[in-house]
Amino acid sequence: MLAKRRGRPPAGPKGQTRITMRQISARIPDDTYAQLKALTVVLQISQADVIARAVVSLEQSLGDAELRLIRLLRKREGP
């Protein structure tokens, strides 16, 4: 007989557990929130995964100058 697992299943990008992810708080317009919720239902992924994909997509749309600056700033921040 299998033991029941306790707690939430991993819900972050690439199966990352919630406890290891940074927490943010953001105020967004009602329409954007409704869109976020709809994306989570349609794609069957967590809100964290939707946001992570959106950030990656935005970064991919930037030019070389912005990408260089982002890499520099990420090195300063660390992991």
C-alpha positions as a printed Julia matrix, in Angstrom:
79×3 Matrix{Float64}:
  0.0    0.0     0.0
  1.35   3.4    -0.97
  1.64   6.1     1.67
 -0.22   9.3     0.97
  2.08  12.2     0.16
  1.67  15.29    2.29
  1.56  18.89    1.14
  1.2   20.45   -2.28
  2.7   18.87   -5.35
  5.55  20.84   -7.0
  3.91  23.68   -8.94
  6.8   25.73  -10.22
  8.54  25.76  -13.57
 10.3   22.44  -14.24
  8.65  20.93  -11.16
 10.37  23.28   -8.74
  8.88  23.12   -5.25
  7.14  26.16   -3.86
  9.47  26.43   -0.87
 12.52  26.91   -3.12
 10.94  29.63   -5.28
 11.09  33.34   -4.5
  7.8   34.94   -3.6
  6.63  38.17   -5.19
  3.61  40.38   -4.75
  2.22  42.38   -7.61
 -0.82  44.51   -8.21
 -2.23  43.92  -11.67
 -5.39  45.14  -13.4
 -8.48  42.93  -13.23
 -8.3   42.15  -16.96
 -4.69  40.99  -16.67
 -5.53  38.83  -13.67
 -8.47  37.26  -15.52
 -6.16  36.55  -18.45
 -3.57  34.97  -16.12
 -6.22  32.72  -14.56
 -7.56  31.74  -17.99
 -4.05  30.86  -19.19
 -3.5   28.62  -16.17
 -6.72  26.73  -16.92
 -6.2   26.4   -20.67
 -2.51  25.47  -20.44
 -3.03  23.44  -17.23
  0.03  24.99  -15.58
  0.56  27.11  -12.48
  0.46  30.9   -12.35
  4.19  30.83  -11.57
  4.84  28.88  -14.78
  2.72  31.3   -16.85
  4.64  34.27  -15.45
  8.01  32.55  -15.97
  7.13  31.81  -19.6
  6.01  35.41  -20.12
  9.31  36.76  -18.76
 11.31  34.43  -21.03
  9.19  35.45  -24.02
  9.66  39.16  -23.27
 13.41  38.7   -22.89
 13.58  36.89  -26.24
 11.91  39.86  -27.93
 14.58  42.34  -26.78
 17.55  43.61  -28.74
 21.22  42.9   -28.13
 21.84  46.06  -26.09
 19.05  45.25  -23.64
 20.13  41.61  -23.38
 23.71  42.63  -22.53
 22.42  44.94  -19.81
 20.15  42.22  -18.42
 23.05  39.74  -18.27
 25.14  42.33  -16.42
 22.38  43.06  -13.92
 21.71  39.34  -13.33
 25.39  38.79  -12.49
 25.15  41.55   -9.87
 22.04  40.04   -8.27
 23.28  36.48   -8.1
 20.98  33.45   -8.03
